[in-house]
Amino acid sequence: MIPCPVCAGRMAYHSRRSIGSELEDTVYACGRCGGELIRTTVCSTVKADGRRSAA
């Protein structure tokens, strides 16, 4: 559970969007006040040998 930074309510998954070839945003929304929290992450890629890397 992620607490809302505005009202301390519960944040729920809202959507995911690509912002580049290696980055994506995951958006969480608060059910109580409607506030949003956006987490930007690096997309991992799978190498030919099956191992993951954050290339």
N, C-alpha and C positions, 0 to 999 in steps of 0.2 A: 504494500500500500504506500502510495506517495501522498504526503499531506500537502494541501493547497498552501502556497506561500502567502495568500491573501487572508483566508478565513479559517485555515486548518481543517477544511472539509476534505473529503476523499477525491483524489484525482483518478480519472478513468481514461483508458486509451481512447483516443479520438481518431487519429489518422497518421499516416506515414507518407512522406513525400521526398522525392529525390531532389537534391539541390546541386548536384554535380556528378561527375563520373565516379567519385570515390566518397561522397558525403550524402547523408540522408538525415532528415529531421523526423523525429517521432513527436507527435503532439498529444498531450494529455489535457483534458478539460475537467474543471471542477463542477460537480453536479449541484452544488449549493449556490455558488456566486457566479459561475460561468467563466472564471479566470482560466487562463491557459498557461501551460508549461511546455516549452519546446526543448527537446534534447537533440543535439547534433552529434552524430556518430560517424565514424569511418567505416565504410562497408568493407567487409573482408572478402578476399578472393581465394579461390581454390587453385592451387598449383597443379601441374600435370601429375605429380606423385601423390595427390590426394590430401596433402597437408594444407591447412589454412594459413594465410598470412594477411597482414593489414597493409598490403601494398597499395 
